[in-house]
């Protein structure tokens, strides 16, 4: 089910981005707008990033095997890191061209962008914001880090189109250098998105703990189970888009092994049933000491 949703969203993303990047490239060439051509390159990079997401989601869904006994979920993080690197490289390339034009200082020779560039910028903002919301909703539904990274890629494209719109508009008002300034602003948005994607992927690969709200919910549910007298240890770690949980609870030491095992089993079942992202929960029982 999760893979099917991710594939559907990714297919829509590829089709929309190909059409949008060609439209913006054509508008940029016709209207002589460097900012719009830069924005078209950004949209084209979205196609490549979505293909990376498809590969990452497909590989992360593979079942455990002899060499990967804990599964392949972290391959989705690898896909996100590759996406972040590609995004950063795209941003640096766009920024370099804009900075070069600014420092050359020959603003009088710069061509004022035409109305086609303005129309393309408005269209891009609307389409990319819709793609961000559509992809983000699907990413939250299936808890996919790679799909969420792709959603933020769409949002960065919408923001860069706003920058392009301001630059093109300013250029048409008599400040042609603003078209190149817009390219530099686009670069900053792209690199910021790349950093956020990279950081999220790395956090999931280095066994970062769950957020405090999730930990408190787990703690409350554990203490509500019959026979649990206390929590000695509660540790969590992110494994791709899944969670591993290690728990040590205190129980009455005078009870039989079968009885304390039943307490541990109730904690285990409650955690795995209430938290969809928990892939595995390990429960250890200690005798209660005041």
Buried (B, 14 or more C-beta within 10 A) or exposed (E): EBBEBBBEBBEBBBEBBBEBBEBBBBBBBBBBBBBBBBBBBBBBBBBBBBBBBBBBBBBBBEEEEEEEEEBBBBBBBBBBBBBBBBBBBBBBBBBEBBBEBBEEEEBEEBEBBBEBBBBBBEBBBEBBBEBBBBBBEBBEBBBBBBBBBBBBBBBBBBBBBBBBBBBBBBBBEEBBBBBBBBBBBBBBBBBBBBEBBBEBBBBBBEEEBBEEEBBEBBEEBBEEBEBBBBBEEBBBBBBBBBBBBBBBBBBEEEBEEEEBBBBBEBBBEBBBEEBEEBBBBEBEBBEBEE
